[in-house]
């Protein structure tokens, strides 16, 4: 049994079903912002759907667009890179930039447990 929050579990369920995670990208840059939960910590918002990601491409992020990352690539390339850069992940944030934040390996474990 997973110890994920309901929000984390909903994200994991949706991502495992589609095999994609959505990020906000402009050219080769990705949105990373200050954490609400953790002091002196950066967070990369991740989304379980294109619509949820695209909804935040306004104001400061108007130049960004929702881009999908295949789940296997997320495991192989993104998780180690995020960990190396000490960047947390934010899951399915709303338009007030609120939502759960967690360590990339926590998310990886939840995804792997769901796939098992």
Buried (B, 14 or more C-beta within 10 A) or exposed (E): EEEBEEEBBBBBBBBBEBEBBBBBBBEEEBBBBEBBEBEEEBBBBBBBBBEBBBBBBEEEBEEBBBBBBEBEEBBEEBBEEBBEEEBBBBBBBEEEBEBBBBBBEBBBBBBEBBEE
